[in-house]
Amino acid sequence: MTEAKRWAVKCQDPLDGGGDVIIDLPTELLASLGLSIGDC
């Protein structure tokens, strides 16, 4: 079994009044999931 990792991120308000948040995911997390910037 692999060791669990933890990341801290900040939620950013896009200031559009929609109630959504923007979360920038760390590149190390994306890589561990097999994702890269621009993947949908």
C-alpha positions, 0 to 999 in steps of 0.5 A: 500500500502507498503512503497517503499524501496531503496537499493544502490549497486555497479556494479563490472566489472568481468574483462572478457571483455564481458561488463557485470557487477556483482551486489551483491543484499542485503539479505534483498532485496532477502528475500522481493522477496522470493528469497535466495542465489543460486536461479536462 
